[in-house]
Amino acid sequence: MAEEVDLELQPPLVPASGASPAALEAASRSQDRFLEIVGAGDARRYGALLMAGAHGIASMELSGHLSEAKWGTTGDELVATLVASLPG
C-alpha cells in the first residue's frame, strides 16, 4: 500500500489562465471524483500515470503511429483500458 501523502504540503496545481468559473467548477468536480476513486495518497502517482498515458496515446495518434490495423486497438480503447486499470 502506498504511503499517505499530505496534499496540503504539495505545491498546488494552477488553473489555466483565463479559465471560466464553469470550467474551474467542472475541473474541481472531476478532481473530487478522481480522489474518491484512487485516494488522496495515490492521487499524484495515478494522475501522472494518466497524464503520461493520455499524452503518449494522443502523440501516437497525431503522428500516425497508432493505427488500428497495426495495433488492433484505437486511442479511445487504450484510454478506456488505462482508466480501467485504476483501483476502485
NUKOL-209413 format. One record per atom (N, C-alpha, C): atom name; x, z, y. Coordinates in nm, 4 decimals, decimal comma. Example, Ala and Ser with C-alpha at 12.3 -4.5 7.8 and 13.67 -1.06 7.14 Angstrom:
REM residues 2
(pt 'N' (1,3190 0,7800 -0,5690)) (pt 'CA' (1,2300 0,7800 -0,4500)) (pt 'C' (1,3200 0,7800 -0,3300)) (pt 'N' (1,2850 0,7080 -0,2250)) (pt 'CA' (1,3670 0,7140 -0,1060)) (pt 'C' (1,2900 0,7870 0,0030)) 
END
This chain:
REM residues 88
(pt 'N' (0,0839 0,0000 -0,1190)) (pt 'CA' (0,0000 0,0000 0,0000)) (pt 'C' (0,0876 0,0000 0,1242)) (pt 'N' (0,0501 -0,0779 0,2208)) (pt 'CA' (0,1291 -0,0896 0,3430)) (pt 'C' (0,1173 0,0373 0,4261)) (pt 'N' (0,2243 0,0677 0,4959)) (pt 'CA' (0,2262 0,1839 0,5826)) (pt 'C' (0,1322 0,1619 0,7004)) (pt 'N' (0,0574 0,2654 0,7366)) (pt 'CA' (-0,0329 0,2556 0,8509)) (pt 'C' (0,0489 0,2421 0,9789)) (pt 'N' (0,0055 0,1557 1,0668)) (pt 'CA' (0,0738 0,1315 1,1930)) (pt 'C' (-0,0186 0,1732 1,3061)) (pt 'N' (0,0329 0,2500 1,3995)) (pt 'CA' (-0,0445 0,2896 1,5162)) (pt 'C' (-0,0435 0,1732 1,6140)) (pt 'N' (-0,1567 0,1013 1,6216)) (pt 'CA' (-0,1623 -0,0164 1,7078)) (pt 'C' (-0,1533 0,0188 1,8554)) (pt 'N' (-0,1779 0,1453 1,8894)) (pt 'CA' (-0,1649 0,1870 2,0292)) (pt 'C' (-0,0193 0,1762 2,0738)) (pt 'N' (0,0757 0,1812 1,9795)) (pt 'CA' (0,2166 0,1729 2,0141)) (pt 'C' (0,2677 0,0294 2,0141)) (pt 'N' (0,1857 -0,0630 1,9693)) (pt 'CA' (0,2251 -0,2029 1,9630)) (pt 'C' (0,1996 -0,2698 2,0976)) (pt 'N' (0,2806 -0,3706 2,1322)) (pt 'CA' (0,2525 -0,4426 2,2567)) (pt 'C' (0,1172 -0,5124 2,2463)) (pt 'N' (0,0378 -0,5096 2,3518)) (pt 'CA' (-0,0949 -0,5714 2,3454)) (pt 'C' (-0,0859 -0,7235 2,3406)) (pt 'N' (-0,1867 -0,7841 2,2792)) (pt 'CA' (-0,1990 -0,9289 2,2838)) (pt 'C' (-0,2605 -0,9649 2,4173)) (pt 'N' (-0,2103 -1,0665 2,4802)) (pt 'CA' (-0,2553 -1,1046 2,6137)) (pt 'C' (-0,3504 -1,2229 2,6022)) (pt 'N' (-0,4701 -1,2121 2,6634)) (pt 'CA' (-0,5628 -1,3248 2,6569)) (pt 'C' (-0,5094 -1,4439 2,7347)) (pt 'N' (-0,5534 -1,5608 2,6941)) (pt 'CA' (-0,5143 -1,6829 2,7630)) (pt 'C' (-0,5593 -1,6755 2,9087)) (pt 'N' (-0,4755 -1,7237 2,9965)) (pt 'CA' (-0,5129 -1,7211 3,1373)) (pt 'C' (-0,6343 -1,8101 3,1593)) (pt 'N' (-0,7246 -1,7650 3,2398)) (pt 'CA' (-0,8441 -1,8424 3,2687)) (pt 'C' (-0,9516 -1,8330 3,1621)) (pt 'N' (-0,9329 -1,7456 3,0626)) (pt 'CA' (-1,0338 -1,7319 2,9576)) (pt 'C' (-1,1617 -1,6759 3,0178)) (pt 'N' (-1,2738 -1,7317 2,9791)) (pt 'CA' (-1,4019 -1,6858 3,0319)) (pt 'C' (-1,4390 -1,5524 2,9691)) (pt 'N' (-1,5241 -1,4753 3,0356)) (pt 'CA' (-1,5704 -1,3495 2,9765)) (pt 'C' (-1,6362 -1,3701 2,8390)) (pt 'N' (-1,7087 -1,4798 2,8223)) (pt 'CA' (-1,7727 -1,5075 2,6927)) (pt 'C' (-1,6676 -1,5323 2,5847)) (pt 'N' (-1,5614 -1,6034 2,6203)) (pt 'CA' (-1,4542 -1,6293 2,5235)) (pt 'C' (-1,3824 -1,5006 2,4871)) (pt 'N' (-1,3582 -1,4153 2,5854)) (pt 'CA' (-1,2934 -1,2874 2,5576)) (pt 'C' (-1,3810 -1,1998 2,4684)) (pt 'N' (-1,5103 -1,1992 2,4923)) (pt 'CA' (-1,6037 -1,1218 2,4097)) (pt 'C' (-1,6057 -1,1756 2,2665)) (pt 'N' (-1,6081 -1,3065 2,2516)) (pt 'CA' (-1,6065 -1,3671 2,1179)) (pt 'C' (-1,4767 -1,3328 2,0450)) (pt 'N' (-1,3653 -1,3390 2,1157)) (pt 'CA' (-1,2365 -1,3045 2,0547)) (pt 'C' (-1,2346 -1,1587 2,0129)) (pt 'N' (-1,2900 -1,0725 2,0959)) (pt 'CA' (-1,2956 -0,9307 2,0636)) (pt 'C' (-1,3778 -0,9055 1,9376)) (pt 'N' (-1,4924 -0,9729 1,9260)) (pt 'CA' (-1,5759 -0,9576 1,8062)) (pt 'C' (-1,5032 -1,0049 1,6817)) (pt 'N' (-1,4323 -1,1179 1,6919)) (pt 'CA' (-1,3611 -1,1694 1,5747)) (pt 'C' (-1,2451 -1,0774 1,5373)) (pt 'N' (-1,1789 -1,0192 1,6359)) (pt 'CA' (-1,0705 -0,9249 1,6065)) (pt 'C' (-1,1252 -0,7990 1,5402)) (pt 'N' (-1,2390 -0,7515 1,5865)) (pt 'CA' (-1,3010 -0,6335 1,5246)) (pt 'C' (-1,3347 -0,6612 1,3786)) (pt 'N' (-1,3897 -0,7780 1,3520)) (pt 'CA' (-1,4247 -0,8147 1,2134)) (pt 'C' (-1,2990 -0,8275 1,1281)) (pt 'N' (-1,1948 -0,8869 1,1855)) (pt 'CA' (-1,0679 -0,9007 1,1146)) (pt 'C' (-1,0140 -0,7626 1,0758)) (pt 'N' (-1,0179 -0,6676 1,1680)) (pt 'CA' (-0,9704 -0,5327 1,1391)) (pt 'C' (-1,0550 -0,4650 1,0319)) (pt 'N' (-1,1851 -0,4917 1,0300)) (pt 'CA' (-1,2706 -0,4374 0,9249)) (pt 'C' (-1,2273 -0,4889 0,7879)) (pt 'N' (-1,1869 -0,6151 0,7816)) (pt 'CA' (-1,1507 -0,6779 0,6548)) (pt 'C' (-1,0144 -0,6305 0,6060)) (pt 'N' (-0,9126 -0,6373 0,6910)) (pt 'CA' (-0,7758 -0,6111 0,6453)) (pt 'C' (-0,7264 -0,4713 0,6758)) (pt 'N' (-0,7912 -0,3996 0,7646)) (pt 'CA' (-0,7455 -0,2663 0,8025)) (pt 'C' (-0,6425 -0,2747 0,9141)) (pt 'N' (-0,6449 -0,1756 1,0005)) (pt 'CA' (-0,5579 -0,1765 1,1177)) (pt 'C' (-0,4104 -0,1784 1,0806)) (pt 'N' (-0,3729 -0,1104 0,9727)) (pt 'CA' (-0,2326 -0,1036 0,9340)) (pt 'C' (-0,1759 -0,2372 0,8907)) (pt 'N' (-0,2593 -0,3256 0,8401)) (pt 'CA' (-0,2136 -0,4558 0,7906)) (pt 'C' (-0,2479 -0,5712 0,8855)) (pt 'N' (-0,3095 -0,5416 0,9969)) (pt 'CA' (-0,3613 -0,6462 1,0846)) (pt 'C' (-0,2541 -0,7425 1,1327)) (pt 'N' (-0,1423 -0,6924 1,1788)) (pt 'CA' (-0,0392 -0,7815 1,2324)) (pt 'C' (0,0230 -0,8661 1,1212)) (pt 'N' (0,0443 -0,8078 1,0035)) (pt 'CA' (0,1034 -0,8832 0,8928)) (pt 'C' (0,0107 -0,9953 0,8497)) (pt 'N' (-0,1181 -0,9647 0,8279)) (pt 'CA' (-0,2117 -1,0682 0,7868)) (pt 'C' (-0,2413 -1,1659 0,9002)) (pt 'N' (-0,2433 -1,1158 1,0225)) (pt 'CA' (-0,2617 -1,2052 1,1366)) (pt 'C' (-0,1492 -1,3072 1,1457)) (pt 'N' (-0,0271 -1,2616 1,1261)) (pt 'CA' (0,0878 -1,3529 1,1284)) (pt 'C' (0,0791 -1,4537 1,0141)) (pt 'N' (0,0363 -1,4062 0,8965)) (pt 'CA' (0,0214 -1,4960 0,7824)) (pt 'C' (-0,0819 -1,6046 0,8116)) (pt 'N' (-0,1955 -1,5654 0,8679)) (pt 'CA' (-0,2998 -1,6629 0,9009)) (pt 'C' (-0,2536 -1,7608 1,0077)) (pt 'N' (-0,1885 -1,7095 1,1115)) (pt 'CA' (-0,1421 -1,7975 1,2188)) (pt 'C' (-0,0370 -1,8954 1,1673)) (pt 'N' (0,0582 -1,8464 1,0889)) (pt 'CA' (0,1630 -1,9344 1,0361)) (pt 'C' (0,1033 -2,0381 0,9412)) (pt 'N' (0,0118 -1,9941 0,8555)) (pt 'CA' (-0,0507 -2,0867 0,7618)) (pt 'C' (-0,1332 -2,1924 0,8328)) (pt 'N' (-0,2158 -2,1489 0,9268)) (pt 'CA' (-0,3001 -2,2437 1,0001)) (pt 'C' (-0,2149 -2,3405 1,0820)) (pt 'N' (-0,1081 -2,2884 1,1419)) (pt 'CA' (-0,0189 -2,3740 1,2202)) (pt 'C' (0,0458 -2,4790 1,1296)) (pt 'N' (0,0930 -2,4379 1,0148)) (pt 'CA' (0,1552 -2,5315 0,9213)) (pt 'C' (0,0575 -2,6360 0,8704)) (pt 'N' (-0,0632 -2,5921 0,8386)) (pt 'CA' (-0,1661 -2,6858 0,7910)) (pt 'C' (-0,1980 -2,7883 0,8992)) (pt 'N' (-0,2199 -2,7393 1,0220)) (pt 'CA' (-0,2511 -2,8304 1,1328)) (pt 'C' (-0,1359 -2,9270 1,1582)) (pt 'N' (-0,0135 -2,8770 1,1549)) (pt 'CA' (0,1032 -2,9613 1,1783)) (pt 'C' (0,1141 -3,0699 1,0714)) (pt 'N' (0,0931 -3,0319 0,9451)) (pt 'CA' (0,0998 -3,1308 0,8373)) (pt 'C' (-0,0105 -3,2354 0,8508)) (pt 'N' (-0,1311 -3,1910 0,8891)) (pt 'CA' (-0,2408 -3,2868 0,9075)) (pt 'C' (-0,2098 -3,3843 1,0206)) (pt 'N' (-0,1657 -3,3308 1,1335)) (pt 'CA' (-0,1399 -3,4151 1,2501)) (pt 'C' (-0,0269 -3,5153 1,2265)) (pt 'N' (0,0699 -3,4768 1,1441)) (pt 'CA' (0,1828 -3,5654 1,1186)) (pt 'C' (0,1567 -3,6625 1,0031)) (pt 'N' (0,0431 -3,6462 0,9360)) (pt 'CA' (0,0107 -3,7341 0,8241)) (pt 'C' (0,0716 -3,6922 0,6913)) (pt 'N' (0,1317 -3,5735 0,6871)) (pt 'CA' (0,1958 -3,5266 0,5644)) (pt 'C' (0,1017 -3,4488 0,4723)) (pt 'N' (-0,0213 -3,4309 0,5131)) (pt 'CA' (-0,1177 -3,3582 0,4305)) (pt 'C' (-0,2318 -3,4526 0,3930)) (pt 'N' (-0,2003 -3,5490 0,3099)) (pt 'CA' (-0,3045 -3,6421 0,2681)) (pt 'C' (-0,3727 -3,5886 0,1432)) (pt 'N' (-0,5030 -3,6069 0,1378)) (pt 'CA' (-0,5792 -3,5630 0,0209)) (pt 'C' (-0,5346 -3,6382 -0,1037)) (pt 'N' (-0,4970 -3,7645 -0,0866)) (pt 'CA' (-0,4513 -3,8437 -0,2011)) (pt 'C' (-0,3252 -3,7835 -0,2634)) (pt 'N' (-0,2351 -3,7334 -0,1792)) (pt 'CA' (-0,1096 -3,6776 -0,2297)) (pt 'C' (-0,1273 -3,5362 -0,2835)) (pt 'N' (-0,1984 -3,4504 -0,2096)) (pt 'CA' (-0,2055 -3,3086 -0,2419)) (pt 'C' (-0,3322 -3,2684 -0,3160)) (pt 'N' (-0,4329 -3,3547 -0,3172)) (pt 'CA' (-0,5572 -3,3215 -0,3866)) (pt 'C' (-0,6381 -3,2139 -0,3180)) (pt 'N' (-0,6168 -3,1979 -0,1891)) (pt 'CA' (-0,6904 -3,0986 -0,1114)) (pt 'C' (-0,6898 -3,1419 0,0350)) (pt 'N' (-0,7722 -3,0773 0,1135)) (pt 'CA' (-0,7798 -3,1064 0,2569)) (pt 'C' (-0,7327 -2,9853 0,3363)) (pt 'N' (-0,7094 -3,0058 0,4634)) (pt 'CA' (-0,6729 -2,8952 0,5509)) (pt 'C' (-0,7802 -2,7878 0,5539)) (pt 'N' (-0,9053 -2,8292 0,5593)) (pt 'CA' (-1,0150 -2,7322 0,5600)) (pt 'C' (-1,0159 -2,6482 0,4328)) (pt 'N' (-0,9917 -2,7136 0,3196)) (pt 'CA' (-0,9886 -2,6402 0,1928)) (pt 'C' (-0,8708 -2,5426 0,1887)) (pt 'N' (-0,7576 -2,5833 0,2438)) (pt 'CA' (-0,6420 -2,4941 0,2473)) (pt 'C' (-0,6669 -2,3730 0,3366)) (pt 'N' (-0,7305 -2,3943 0,4508)) (pt 'CA' (-0,7631 -2,2817 0,5384)) (pt 'C' (-0,8594 -2,1869 0,4664)) (pt 'N' (-0,9584 -2,2416 0,3982)) (pt 'CA' (-1,0521 -2,1576 0,3234)) (pt 'C' (-0,9793 -2,0782 0,2151)) (pt 'N' (-0,8840 -2,1408 0,1474)) (pt 'CA' (-0,8059 -2,0710 0,0451)) (pt 'C' (-0,7217 -1,9609 0,1070)) (pt 'N' (-0,6619 -1,9896 0,2213)) (pt 'CA' (-0,5810 -1,8901 0,2914)) (pt 'C' (-0,6657 -1,7693 0,3308)) (pt 'N' (-0,7817 -1,7941 0,3875)) (pt 'CA' (-0,8706 -1,6849 0,4289)) (pt 'C' (-0,9197 -1,6082 0,3063)) (pt 'N' (-0,9506 -1,6780 0,1981)) (pt 'CA' (-0,9981 -1,6119 0,0765)) (pt 'C' (-0,8906 -1,5234 0,0136)) (pt 'N' (-0,7647 -1,5482 0,0463)) (pt 'CA' (-0,6577 -1,4675 -0,0111)) (pt 'C' (-0,6454 -1,3306 0,0549)) (pt 'N' (-0,7159 -1,3113 0,1661)) (pt 'CA' (-0,7120 -1,1806 0,2335)) (pt 'C' (-0,7818 -1,0751 0,1489)) (pt 'N' (-0,7363 -0,9520 0,1575)) (pt 'CA' (-0,8077 -0,8462 0,0849)) (pt 'C' (-0,9440 -0,8219 0,1471)) (pt 'N' (-1,0337 -0,7692 0,0686)) (pt 'CA' (-1,1663 -0,7337 0,1199)) (pt 'C' (-1,2613 -0,8407 0,0958)) 
END
